[in-house]
Amino acid sequence: MGPDMSGIKSANSIPARLAIGQHRCQKPAGILTHLFEGFRLADTANSHRFTSQGPLTGSLRIPGDKSISHRSVMFGALADGETRVTGLLEGEDVMATADAMRAMGAKIEKHGAEWRIQGVGAAGLTQPDHALDMGNSGTSTRLLLGLVAGHPITATFIGDASLSKRPMGRVIDPLSQTGAQFEASEGGTLPLTMHGATSAKAIEYRLPIASAQVKSAVLLAGLNTAGTTTVIEPTPTRDHTERMLRGFGADLHVEESGGERIIRLNGPAQLKPQNVVVPGDPSSAAFFIVAALLCEGSDLVVENVGLNPTRGGLITVLRQMGGHIEELNTREVGGEPVADLRVKHSKLIGIDVDPAIVPSMVDEFPVLFVAASLAKGTTRTSGLEELRVKESDRLSAMASALALCGADIEENADGLVIHGRDGDPLPGTTDGCVTTHLDHRIAMAMAVAGLASHKGVEIDDTSPIATSFPNFMELLEGAST
């Protein structure tokens, strides 16, 4: 529950021109220190205050999809020949994947706007001569564990403080069944050393939880494994791995039976090089979509957004809440549906979010919580246990951050209940700043909250944003000029 802000009157408009203050978070003195216990308020050169100063208008193009970027680098590195990729997301996470594939034999170079990848073949990964530094990228780590599992090589995986807290047991368990062996830190975390199987075994694995990363890790282990690797999904998850593996020539088939998806990969595979065009990342677009919905007078076109049906949950939910989101110039790019999205300021209403939609928007909940905070009525979410093991505990982090900004929040074990302000901007932060927990999505979600606030929202560290959205600040400023 946030502080009592009943004395703050509704503004006539919610401006959104970005104002970035490069000043430091101030640690509250005296009794206020106890009120903000749990927030990291130490001075940092990367703290910023986001304030509201005008509608978002015009058009912008977001960076390439992170999930597709990771996979294009990996699959290109495993193909026989040269793969060319345009629109690649050049964030820190994807660069960690590229560095790891270089360390295992692939040649990856940028030529102008195009990335060229000389593959080593699906069986050609070589022993890295140093630890593979995954930075903050859970996707890189889990998918690469799958790749290495099918090769007779040993690799050590390390990461930053945030990634080193994230559980890897969910991929260690199925990959151990293929014959790979692991030496992990306590709790199944990084640093972790794995010994790929000399003769990997094809397995059948039923996902105990909905996870595209676990599904992908098992399938990638099957690329250099004789026989049929099978993954059974009780709940569908994003299907970029299946689409792209087929595009690269893998013998992969998907069927539905009894409400489940059954994916079969026949190995060993021979991947063919491709020319890949990466569409815009819907998870990155989410921040601009919500900002435009919340900021009065906004009329913004977000170009080239990937609309894979396994990633479209946020748009569905925002439309259910009354959000005005039009699809323009619908088309298909590289086997993925794409459109330009026109978003107009809308009066949102609270809803009960169907937990069945969680896998298709699991990364977008932080910014949905911001939208719900300004909606009319109550928004209830459940089935979000997965958010507690992301880059941070996103349920706890967002509950604390929004409460600090004046939102009315209840935190449950598997979700948040948010009592909206009926369009009235959030009060914002005054005596402290939001801690991001080194989580890029927390940082960007709270930047959007700052645009829809009376006094602005200060966050402790913008540097994590570079992991997935290097030009976020620049695009946000450009959209509000």
LUMFIDO-144235 format. One record per residue (C-alpha): residue number from 0; residue in one letter; x, y, z. Coordinates in nm, 2 decimals, always signed. Example, Ala and Ser with C-alpha at 12.3 -4.5 7.8 and 13.67 -1.06 7.14 Angstrom:
<pts>
PT  pos  code    east   north      up
PT    0     A   +1.23   -0.45   +0.78
PT    1     S   +1.37   -0.11   +0.71
</pts>
This chain:
<pts>
PT  pos  code    east   north      up
PT    0     M   +0.00   +0.00   +0.00
PT    1     G   +0.14   +0.34   -0.10
PT    2     P   +0.14   +0.65   +0.11
PT    3     D   -0.17   +0.86   +0.15
PT    4     M   -0.18   +1.10   -0.15
PT    5     S   -0.55   +1.20   -0.13
PT    6     G   -0.46   +1.57   -0.12
PT    7     I   -0.31   +1.56   -0.47
PT    8     K   -0.55   +1.68   -0.73
PT    9     S   -0.59   +1.53   -1.08
PT   10     A   -0.39   +1.72   -1.35
PT   11     N   -0.56   +1.85   -1.66
PT   12     S   -0.31   +1.66   -1.87
PT   13     I   -0.04   +1.40   -1.84
PT   14     P   +0.25   +1.54   -2.03
PT   15     A   +0.54   +1.31   -2.14
PT   16     R   +0.83   +1.51   -2.28
PT   17     L   +1.13   +1.34   -2.12
PT   18     A   +1.33   +1.53   -1.87
PT   19     I   +1.64   +1.34   -1.75
PT   20     G   +1.81   +1.48   -1.45
PT   21     Q   +2.17   +1.35   -1.41
PT   22     H   +2.17   +1.39   -1.04
PT   23     R   +2.21   +1.15   -0.75
PT   24     C   +1.95   +0.97   -0.54
PT   25     Q   +1.94   +1.14   -0.20
PT   26     K   +1.93   +0.91   +0.10
PT   27     P   +1.65   +1.02   +0.33
PT   28     A   +1.75   +1.13   +0.68
PT   29     G   +1.63   +1.05   +1.02
PT   30     I   +1.30   +0.87   +1.05
PT   31     L   +1.26   +0.86   +0.67
PT   32     T   +1.54   +0.61   +0.65
PT   33     H   +1.32   +0.35   +0.81
PT   34     L   +1.03   +0.43   +0.58
PT   35     F   +1.25   +0.34   +0.28
PT   36     E   +1.42   +0.04   +0.43
PT   37     G   +1.50   -0.21   +0.16
PT   38     F   +1.57   +0.04   -0.11
PT   39     R   +1.93   +0.08   -0.24
PT   40     L   +1.97   +0.46   -0.21
PT   41     A   +2.35   +0.49   -0.23
PT   42     D   +2.48   +0.76   -0.46
PT   43     T   +2.53   +0.65   -0.82
PT   44     A   +2.63   +0.83   -1.13
PT   45     N   +2.36   +0.65   -1.33
PT   46     S   +2.05   +0.77   -1.14
PT   47     H   +1.80   +0.96   -1.34
PT   48     R   +1.47   +1.14   -1.28
PT   49     F   +1.20   +1.09   -1.55
PT   50     T   +0.93   +1.36   -1.55
PT   51     S   +0.63   +1.45   -1.76
PT   52     Q   +0.64   +1.73   -2.02
PT   53     G   +0.42   +1.66   -2.32
PT   54     P   +0.25   +1.39   -2.53
PT   55     L   +0.43   +1.12   -2.73
PT   56     T   +0.38   +1.18   -3.10
PT   57     G   +0.52   +1.10   -3.44
PT   58     S   +0.68   +0.76   -3.51
PT   59     L   +0.98   +0.56   -3.39
PT   60     R   +1.14   +0.23   -3.47
PT   61     I   +1.25   +0.00   -3.18
PT   62     P   +1.56   -0.22   -3.19
PT   63     G   +1.55   -0.58   -3.31
PT   64     D   +1.38   -0.86   -3.12
PT   65     K   +1.61   -0.99   -2.85
PT   66     S   +1.48   -1.35   -2.87
PT   67     I   +1.52   -1.37   -3.25
PT   68     S   +1.86   -1.19   -3.23
PT   69     H   +2.00   -1.45   -2.99
PT   70     R   +1.88   -1.74   -3.20
PT   71     S   +2.00   -1.59   -3.53
PT   72     V   +2.35   -1.57   -3.39
PT   73     M   +2.34   -1.92   -3.24
PT   74     F   +2.18   -2.09   -3.55
PT   75     G   +2.40   -1.90   -3.79
PT   76     A   +2.71   -2.02   -3.59
PT   77     L   +2.59   -2.38   -3.63
PT   78     A   +2.51   -2.36   -4.00
PT   79     D   +2.74   -2.47   -4.28
PT   80     G   +2.83   -2.14   -4.45
PT   81     E   +2.76   -1.77   -4.41
PT   82     T   +2.45   -1.63   -4.25
PT   83     R   +2.37   -1.26   -4.28
PT   84     V   +2.16   -1.08   -4.02
PT   85     T   +2.01   -0.73   -4.04
PT   86     G   +1.82   -0.56   -3.76
PT   87     L   +2.02   -0.75   -3.50
PT   88     L   +1.97   -0.61   -3.15
PT   89     E   +2.32   -0.49   -3.04
PT   90     G   +2.25   -0.49   -2.67
PT   91     E   +2.48   -0.64   -2.41
PT   92     D   +2.28   -0.97   -2.39
PT   93     V   +2.31   -1.05   -2.76
PT   94     M   +2.67   -0.95   -2.77
PT   95     A   +2.73   -1.20   -2.49
PT   96     T   +2.59   -1.47   -2.71
PT   97     A   +2.80   -1.36   -3.00
PT   98     D   +3.12   -1.36   -2.79
PT   99     A   +3.04   -1.71   -2.66
PT  100     M   +2.99   -1.85   -3.02
PT  101     R   +3.32   -1.69   -3.12
PT  102     A   +3.49   -1.86   -2.83
PT  103     M   +3.36   -2.19   -2.96
PT  104     G   +3.48   -2.14   -3.32
PT  105     A   +3.24   -1.92   -3.51
PT  106     K   +3.35   -1.61   -3.70
PT  107     I   +3.11   -1.32   -3.64
PT  108     E   +3.17   -0.97   -3.78
PT  109     K   +2.97   -0.66   -3.85
PT  110     H   +2.98   -0.51   -4.20
PT  111     G   +2.79   -0.18   -4.21
PT  112     A   +2.44   -0.25   -4.09
PT  113     E   +2.48   -0.63   -4.15
PT  114     W   +2.62   -0.90   -3.93
PT  115     R   +2.79   -1.19   -4.11
PT  116     I   +2.83   -1.52   -3.93
PT  117     Q   +3.06   -1.80   -4.06
PT  118     G   +2.92   -2.11   -3.91
PT  119     V   +3.10   -2.42   -3.80
PT  120     G   +2.83   -2.67   -3.85
PT  121     A   +2.59   -2.83   -3.60
PT  122     A   +2.86   -3.07   -3.48
PT  123     G   +3.15   -2.82   -3.51
PT  124     L   +3.16   -2.64   -3.17
PT  125     T   +3.52   -2.63   -3.03
PT  126     Q   +3.65   -2.62   -2.68
PT  127     P   +3.66   -2.26   -2.55
PT  128     D   +3.98   -2.15   -2.39
PT  129     H   +3.82   -1.92   -2.13
PT  130     A   +3.51   -1.90   -1.93
PT  131     L   +3.20   -1.78   -2.12
PT  132     D   +3.08   -1.45   -1.96
PT  133     M   +2.70   -1.43   -2.00
PT  134     G   +2.68   -1.09   -1.83
PT  135     N   +2.31   -1.04   -1.74
PT  136     S   +2.16   -1.28   -2.00
PT  137     G   +1.96   -1.57   -1.88
PT  138     T   +1.86   -1.65   -2.23
PT  139     S   +2.22   -1.67   -2.35
PT  140     T   +2.30   -1.90   -2.06
PT  141     R   +2.02   -2.15   -2.08
PT  142     L   +2.02   -2.18   -2.45
PT  143     L   +2.40   -2.22   -2.47
PT  144     L   +2.39   -2.48   -2.20
PT  145     G   +2.16   -2.67   -2.44
PT  146     L   +2.40   -2.63   -2.73
PT  147     V   +2.70   -2.74   -2.54
PT  148     A   +2.52   -3.04   -2.39
PT  149     G   +2.53   -3.22   -2.73
PT  150     H   +2.91   -3.16   -2.78
PT  151     P   +3.20   -3.34   -2.62
PT  152     I   +3.34   -3.02   -2.48
PT  153     T   +3.37   -2.86   -2.14
PT  154     A   +3.26   -2.50   -2.08
PT  155     T   +3.24   -2.28   -1.77
PT  156     F   +2.96   -2.02   -1.76
PT  157     I   +2.99   -1.70   -1.55
PT  158     G   +2.77   -1.39   -1.52
PT  159     D   +2.71   -1.07   -1.33
PT  160     A   +2.58   -1.06   -0.97
PT  161     S   +2.21   -1.06   -1.09
PT  162     L   +2.25   -1.35   -1.33
PT  163     S   +2.45   -1.55   -1.07
PT  164     K   +2.14   -1.56   -0.85
PT  165     R   +1.91   -1.70   -1.11
PT  166     P   +1.83   -2.08   -1.10
PT  167     M   +1.97   -2.30   -1.37
PT  168     G   +1.83   -2.63   -1.23
PT  169     R   +1.53   -2.61   -1.47
PT  170     V   +1.77   -2.67   -1.76
PT  171     I   +2.03   -2.88   -1.57
PT  172     D   +1.76   -3.15   -1.50
PT  173     P   +1.66   -3.23   -1.86
PT  174     L   +2.01   -3.18   -2.00
PT  175     S   +2.15   -3.42   -1.75
PT  176     Q   +1.92   -3.68   -1.90
PT  177     T   +2.10   -3.64   -2.23
PT  178     G   +2.43   -3.74   -2.07
PT  179     A   +2.57   -3.39   -1.99
PT  180     Q   +2.73   -3.34   -1.65
PT  181     F   +2.73   -3.03   -1.44
PT  182     E   +2.93   -2.87   -1.16
PT  183     A   +2.72   -2.58   -1.04
PT  184     S   +2.73   -2.34   -0.75
PT  185     E   +2.51   -2.39   -0.45
PT  186     G   +2.14   -2.37   -0.56
PT  187     G   +2.22   -2.46   -0.92
PT  188     T   +2.35   -2.12   -1.00
PT  189     L   +2.65   -1.97   -1.18
PT  190     P   +2.95   -2.00   -1.19
PT  191     L   +2.88   -2.34   -1.35
PT  192     T   +3.09   -2.58   -1.54
PT  193     M   +2.93   -2.83   -1.78
PT  194     H   +3.08   -3.13   -1.96
PT  195     G   +2.89   -3.20   -2.28
PT  196     A   +2.80   -3.56   -2.36
PT  197     T   +3.05   -3.76   -2.58
PT  198     S   +2.75   -3.94   -2.73
PT  199     A   +2.44   -3.75   -2.63
PT  200     K   +2.10   -3.93   -2.59
PT  201     A   +1.78   -3.80   -2.75
PT  202     I   +1.52   -3.76   -2.48
PT  203     E   +1.15   -3.69   -2.44
PT  204     Y   +1.08   -3.42   -2.19
PT  205     R   +0.75   -3.28   -2.06
PT  206     L   +0.79   -2.92   -1.94
PT  207     P   +0.69   -2.90   -1.57
PT  208     I   +0.65   -2.52   -1.61
PT  209     A   +0.59   -2.30   -1.91
PT  210     S   +0.94   -2.19   -2.03
PT  211     A   +1.05   -2.11   -2.38
PT  212     Q   +1.41   -2.12   -2.26
PT  213     V   +1.39   -2.47   -2.12
PT  214     K   +1.21   -2.59   -2.43
PT  215     S   +1.48   -2.44   -2.65
PT  216     A   +1.77   -2.58   -2.44
PT  217     V   +1.64   -2.93   -2.48
PT  218     L   +1.58   -2.89   -2.86
PT  219     L   +1.92   -2.74   -2.91
PT  220     A   +2.08   -3.03   -2.73
PT  221     G   +1.91   -3.25   -2.99
PT  222     L   +2.08   -3.07   -3.29
PT  223     N   +2.40   -3.28   -3.25
PT  224     T   +2.22   -3.59   -3.12
PT  225     A   +2.12   -3.90   -3.31
PT  226     G   +1.75   -3.98   -3.28
PT  227     T   +1.43   -3.78   -3.21
PT  228     T   +1.43   -3.53   -2.93
PT  229     T   +1.08   -3.45   -2.81
PT  230     V   +0.95   -3.17   -2.60
PT  231     I   +0.59   -3.16   -2.47
PT  232     E   +0.44   -2.83   -2.38
PT  233     P   +0.12   -2.84   -2.16
PT  234     T   +0.10   -2.46   -2.21
PT  235     P   +0.23   -2.30   -2.54
PT  236     T   +0.53   -2.06   -2.50
PT  237     R   +0.70   -1.83   -2.75
PT  238     D   +0.79   -2.04   -3.06
PT  239     H   +1.08   -1.85   -3.21
PT  240     T   +1.31   -2.15   -3.17
PT  241     E   +1.08   -2.38   -3.37
PT  242     R   +1.01   -2.13   -3.65
PT  243     M   +1.38   -2.04   -3.69
PT  244     L   +1.51   -2.40   -3.67
PT  245     R   +1.28   -2.49   -3.95
PT  246     G   +1.39   -2.19   -4.14
PT  247     F   +1.75   -2.30   -4.11
PT  248     G   +1.66   -2.64   -4.24
PT  249     A   +1.62   -2.86   -3.93
PT  250     D   +1.39   -3.16   -3.94
PT  251     L   +1.14   -3.03   -3.68
PT  252     H   +0.77   -3.09   -3.65
PT  253     V   +0.50   -2.95   -3.43
PT  254     E   +0.16   -3.11   -3.35
PT  255     E   -0.12   -3.05   -3.11
PT  256     S   -0.28   -3.33   -2.91
PT  257     G   -0.51   -3.31   -2.61
PT  258     G   -0.45   -2.94   -2.57
PT  259     E   -0.07   -2.99   -2.56
PT  260     R   +0.20   -2.90   -2.81
PT  261     I   +0.44   -3.17   -2.91
PT  262     I   +0.77   -3.07   -3.07
PT  263     R   +0.99   -3.33   -3.23
PT  264     L   +1.34   -3.27   -3.37
PT  265     N   +1.52   -3.53   -3.57
PT  266     G   +1.89   -3.52   -3.53
PT  267     P   +2.17   -3.48   -3.60
PT  268     A   +2.08   -3.17   -3.80
PT  269     Q   +2.24   -3.00   -4.09
PT  270     L   +2.16   -2.63   -4.07
PT  271     K   +2.17   -2.42   -4.39
PT  272     P   +2.29   -2.05   -4.37
PT  273     Q   +2.01   -1.79   -4.40
PT  274     N   +1.96   -1.42   -4.46
PT  275     V   +1.77   -1.31   -4.14
PT  276     V   +1.58   -0.99   -4.10
PT  277     V   +1.51   -0.93   -3.73
PT  278     P   +1.17   -0.76   -3.66
PT  279     G   +1.13   -0.51   -3.38
PT  280     D   +1.11   -0.65   -3.03
PT  281     P   +0.75   -0.65   -2.89
PT  282     S   +0.89   -0.65   -2.53
PT  283     S   +1.07   -0.33   -2.60
PT  284     A   +0.78   -0.18   -2.78
PT  285     A   +0.57   -0.24   -2.47
PT  286     F   +0.72   +0.05   -2.29
PT  287     F   +0.63   +0.30   -2.56
PT  288     I   +0.28   +0.15   -2.61
PT  289     V   +0.20   +0.19   -2.24
PT  290     A   +0.36   +0.54   -2.22
PT  291     A   +0.14   +0.65   -2.52
PT  292     L   -0.17   +0.51   -2.37
PT  293     L   -0.11   +0.69   -2.04
PT  294     C   +0.01   +1.03   -2.16
PT  295     E   -0.27   +1.26   -2.26
PT  296     G   -0.27   +1.38   -2.62
PT  297     S   -0.04   +1.10   -2.73
PT  298     D   -0.07   +0.97   -3.09
PT  299     L   +0.24   +0.75   -3.15
PT  300     V   +0.33   +0.50   -3.43
PT  301     V   +0.57   +0.23   -3.32
PT  302     E   +0.71   +0.08   -3.64
PT  303     N   +0.81   -0.27   -3.73
PT  304     V   +0.68   -0.46   -3.43
PT  305     G   +0.70   -0.84   -3.43
PT  306     L   +0.35   -0.98   -3.36
PT  307     N   +0.42   -1.34   -3.31
PT  308     P   +0.10   -1.48   -3.15
PT  309     T   +0.30   -1.64   -2.87
PT  310     R   +0.43   -1.29   -2.77
PT  311     G   +0.10   -1.08   -2.81
PT  312     G   -0.05   -1.11   -2.46
PT  313     L   +0.02   -0.75   -2.36
PT  314     I   -0.16   -0.60   -2.66
PT  315     T   -0.45   -0.83   -2.59
PT  316     V   -0.47   -0.73   -2.23
PT  317     L   -0.43   -0.36   -2.30
PT  318     R   -0.71   -0.37   -2.55
PT  319     Q   -0.93   -0.55   -2.29
PT  320     M   -0.86   -0.25   -2.06
PT  321     G   -0.98   -0.01   -2.33
PT  322     G   -0.64   +0.07   -2.49
PT  323     H   -0.65   +0.21   -2.85
PT  324     I   -0.39   +0.01   -3.05
PT  325     E   -0.42   -0.02   -3.42
PT  326     E   -0.23   -0.25   -3.65
PT  327     L   -0.10   -0.08   -3.97
PT  328     N   +0.08   -0.22   -4.27
PT  329     T   +0.06   -0.58   -4.15
PT  330     R   +0.31   -0.81   -4.32
PT  331     E   +0.54   -1.11   -4.27
PT  332     V   +0.91   -1.08   -4.23
PT  333     G   +1.13   -1.39   -4.21
PT  334     G   +0.84   -1.61   -4.11
PT  335     E   +0.73   -1.37   -3.84
PT  336     P   +0.41   -1.15   -3.85
PT  337     V   +0.50   -0.78   -3.83
PT  338     A   +0.30   -0.45   -3.82
PT  339     D   +0.33   -0.09   -3.73
PT  340     L   +0.12   +0.00   -3.42
PT  341     R   -0.06   +0.33   -3.38
PT  342     V   -0.13   +0.40   -3.01
PT  343     K   -0.35   +0.68   -2.88
PT  344     H   -0.40   +0.80   -2.52
PT  345     S   -0.68   +0.60   -2.37
PT  346     K   -0.88   +0.58   -2.05
PT  347     L   -0.80   +0.24   -1.91
PT  348     I   -1.01   +0.02   -1.69
PT  349     G   -0.90   -0.24   -1.44
PT  350     I   -0.95   -0.61   -1.53
PT  351     D   -0.88   -0.96   -1.39
PT  352     V   -0.59   -1.08   -1.61
PT  353     D   -0.64   -1.44   -1.72
PT  354     P   -0.34   -1.64   -1.59
PT  355     A   -0.36   -1.85   -1.91
PT  356     I   -0.21   -1.55   -2.10
PT  357     V   +0.10   -1.52   -1.88
PT  358     P   +0.34   -1.72   -2.11
PT  359     S   +0.27   -1.48   -2.40
PT  360     M   +0.35   -1.17   -2.19
PT  361     V   +0.57   -1.28   -1.90
PT  362     D   +0.83   -1.01   -1.97
PT  363     E   +0.57   -0.73   -2.01
PT  364     F   +0.41   -0.75   -1.66
PT  365     P   +0.63   -0.48   -1.50
PT  366     V   +0.50   -0.22   -1.75
PT  367     L   +0.15   -0.36   -1.73
PT  368     F   +0.16   -0.29   -1.36
PT  369     V   +0.23   +0.07   -1.43
PT  370     A   -0.07   +0.09   -1.67
PT  371     A   -0.29   -0.07   -1.41
PT  372     S   -0.18   +0.19   -1.15
PT  373     L   -0.35   +0.47   -1.35
PT  374     A   -0.66   +0.27   -1.47
PT  375     K   -1.01   +0.30   -1.34
PT  376     G   -1.09   +0.03   -1.09
PT  377     T   -0.89   -0.27   -0.98
PT  378     T   -0.65   -0.50   -1.18
PT  379     R   -0.58   -0.84   -1.05
PT  380     T   -0.30   -1.07   -1.17
PT  381     S   -0.21   -1.43   -1.07
PT  382     G   -0.01   -1.72   -1.20
PT  383     L   +0.31   -1.50   -1.20
PT  384     E   +0.54   -1.71   -0.98
PT  385     E   +0.79   -1.71   -1.28
PT  386     L   +0.84   -1.33   -1.22
PT  387     R   +1.02   -1.40   -0.89
PT  388     V   +1.31   -1.57   -1.06
PT  389     K   +1.38   -1.32   -1.34
PT  390     E   +1.66   -1.07   -1.34
PT  391     S   +1.51   -0.97   -1.01
PT  392     D   +1.20   -1.07   -0.81
PT  393     R   +0.98   -0.86   -1.03
PT  394     L   +0.67   -0.89   -0.82
PT  395     S   +0.84   -0.76   -0.51
PT  396     A   +1.05   -0.50   -0.69
PT  397     M   +0.75   -0.35   -0.88
PT  398     A   +0.52   -0.36   -0.57
PT  399     S   +0.79   -0.17   -0.38
PT  400     A   +0.87   +0.07   -0.66
PT  401     L   +0.51   +0.16   -0.74
PT  402     A   +0.42   +0.20   -0.37
PT  403     L   +0.71   +0.44   -0.33
PT  404     C   +0.55   +0.64   -0.62
PT  405     G   +0.21   +0.65   -0.45
PT  406     A   +0.03   +0.36   -0.61
PT  407     D   -0.21   +0.14   -0.42
PT  408     I   -0.06   -0.21   -0.44
PT  409     E   -0.12   -0.55   -0.27
PT  410     E   +0.14   -0.82   -0.32
PT  411     N   +0.04   -1.18   -0.32
PT  412     A   +0.24   -1.50   -0.36
PT  413     D   +0.17   -1.53   -0.73
PT  414     G   +0.07   -1.18   -0.84
PT  415     L   -0.02   -0.82   -0.76
PT  416     V   -0.36   -0.65   -0.70
PT  417     I   -0.35   -0.29   -0.82
PT  418     H   -0.62   -0.03   -0.73
PT  419     G   -0.60   +0.22   -1.00
PT  420     R   -0.61   +0.60   -0.98
PT  421     D   -0.87   +0.65   -1.25
PT  422     G   -0.64   +0.84   -1.48
PT  423     D   -0.49   +1.06   -1.21
PT  424     P   -0.10   +1.06   -1.25
PT  425     L   +0.11   +0.89   -0.98
PT  426     P   +0.25   +1.14   -0.72
PT  427     G   +0.60   +1.03   -0.80
PT  428     T   +0.91   +1.00   -0.58
PT  429     T   +1.03   +1.28   -0.35
PT  430     D   +1.23   +1.15   -0.06
PT  431     G   +1.40   +0.86   -0.22
PT  432     C   +1.45   +0.68   -0.55
PT  433     V   +1.34   +0.34   -0.69
PT  434     T   +1.59   +0.06   -0.68
PT  435     T   +1.62   -0.13   -1.01
PT  436     H   +1.79   -0.44   -0.87
PT  437     L   +2.01   -0.44   -1.19
PT  438     D   +1.69   -0.53   -1.38
PT  439     H   +1.64   -0.36   -1.72
PT  440     R   +1.27   -0.40   -1.73
PT  441     I   +1.22   -0.26   -1.38
PT  442     A   +1.42   +0.05   -1.49
PT  443     M   +1.22   +0.10   -1.81
PT  444     A   +0.89   +0.04   -1.65
PT  445     M   +0.95   +0.29   -1.38
PT  446     A   +1.08   +0.54   -1.64
PT  447     V   +0.73   +0.51   -1.80
PT  448     A   +0.58   +0.56   -1.45
PT  449     G   +0.78   +0.89   -1.43
PT  450     L   +0.61   +1.01   -1.75
PT  451     A   +0.27   +0.95   -1.59
PT  452     S   +0.35   +1.12   -1.26
PT  453     H   +0.31   +1.46   -1.10
PT  454     K   +0.66   +1.50   -0.96
PT  455     G   +0.86   +1.26   -1.16
PT  456     V   +1.02   +0.92   -1.07
PT  457     E   +1.38   +0.88   -0.99
PT  458     I   +1.55   +0.55   -1.04
PT  459     D   +1.88   +0.45   -0.90
PT  460     D   +2.05   +0.31   -1.21
PT  461     T   +1.98   +0.33   -1.58
PT  462     S   +2.28   +0.12   -1.69
PT  463     P   +2.09   -0.21   -1.69
PT  464     I   +1.88   -0.08   -1.98
PT  465     A   +2.17   -0.13   -2.22
PT  466     T   +2.13   -0.51   -2.18
PT  467     S   +1.82   -0.51   -2.41
PT  468     F   +1.75   -0.16   -2.53
PT  469     P   +2.07   +0.05   -2.58
PT  470     N   +1.89   +0.36   -2.73
PT  471     F   +1.58   +0.36   -2.50
PT  472     M   +1.66   +0.71   -2.36
PT  473     E   +1.72   +0.86   -2.70
PT  474     L   +1.40   +0.72   -2.85
PT  475     L   +1.20   +0.83   -2.55
PT  476     E   +1.33   +1.18   -2.57
PT  477     G   +1.27   +1.19   -2.95
PT  478     A   +0.91   +1.07   -2.92
PT  479     S   +0.83   +1.36   -2.68
PT  480     T   +0.97   +1.65   -2.88
</pts>
